Amino acid sequence: MKHILYGIQYVLRHHLLRKSAPLICGLTLTNRCNLRCRHCRIPGRGAKDLSWKEVTEVIDSYYKEGGRCLYLQGGEPLLWRDGKHGMEDVVEYARDAGYFTVTIYTNGTLPLETSANTVFISVDGLQETHDALRGVSFDRIIGNIQDSRHRSLYVNFTINSQNKDEVEDFCAYVDGLKQIRGTFFYLHTPYYGHDELCLEPAEKERILKNLMRYTRRYRLLNSRAGLRSALRNDWRRPLDICTVYEKGKTYKCCRYSEEPGLCGKCGYLSYAEIDRTLRLCPSAVVNALKYF
């Protein structure tokens, strides 16, 4: 009930008073990673590991500003340590500080043992395709999923030119994994310029329309409201209620929001969901309640 009341108050402040305090806060614990994915150059930004002192200071600061949903990312966040402190210490500290939910975004190659509220695991296709995109890791990830006793596991799948034709087969495969509650789909974003993974506009439209059909058949976390917004490409961005911290610097929306022209090509569809949730679109609100 406390969470619902806070959410109502936040939406009222957002719409009536035009206040956009941070609500969803990202903490980049490290840029180190044990994979070298074709679409990612995050490890090339330097390790930039946060100290435990910095972690706690940022968590406290976000909370004072209004942040209530914290997500932990990398690199591979499960690699992060500072002396005796590891990931679980961060989760527990955030929960004790008063955050409503703590989410981890991981590549799934390490054991999925955490008390975080929700875990999103990146899998970008069936075995052959995923391994070609991310390195040989599919079997290890699926094994970790099957071994996990966590009650709120989801898959993140980023659609690109190499895996676009096996999306429905992947949905059917994931529906057979009882540990996974659903899949959230993104579209490849050309953070580093147009590359071989980019989707053409006509392909994006076809994919999004297919995803709308799949919402009725498979366990998709994307809502119909969010997908319709993605089709129109009309969600608000930069989304100033979302903040990301990476070693001494705070970004609004994402770590690339300062790149000219990139926002219009953004495929980070979770932000379309957040935008539709703030507009109180029913399907977006229902899906958000599953993991926030």
Number of C-alpha atoms within 10 A of each C-alpha: 6 7 13 10 10 13 15 12 11 19 19 14 14 16 12 9 10 10 13 16 17 22 20 22 25 28 22 23 29 26 24 21 19 13 16 14 15 12 19 13 14 17 18 10 10 11 16 17 22 20 17 18 9 14 20 17 12 17 23 17 12 23 20 12 11 17 23 25 22 27 19 25 22 26 28 25 23 27 18 22 18 12 8 7 12 15 20 14 14 20 23 15 16 23 19 10 15 14 21 17 19 25 21 26 21 24 25 23 21 15 14 21 14 17 16 21 18 21 27 21 24 21 26 26 27 17 15 11 17 20 17 16 19 20 15 15 18 23 12 14 20 17 14 17 24 15 13 15 13 18 13 17 22 25 25 20 22 22 24 23 16 17 18 18 13 14 21 15 12 19 19 13 12 20 18 10 13 11 18 21 18 23 24 19 23 18 22 20 23 17 18 12 9 10 12 12 18 19 21 10 11 8 14 21 15 11 19 20 16 14 21 18 12 17 15 10 13 16 18 22 24 25 26 24 21 26 24 17 19 23 17 10 15 12 20 14 15 15 18 16 19 22 22 21 21 19 17 9 8 15 16 20 21 18 16 13 17 13 10 8 9 16 18 13 14 20 21 17 20 18 20 27 27 21 22 23 22 18 14 14 16 14 16 24 18 14 17 17 10 12 17 16
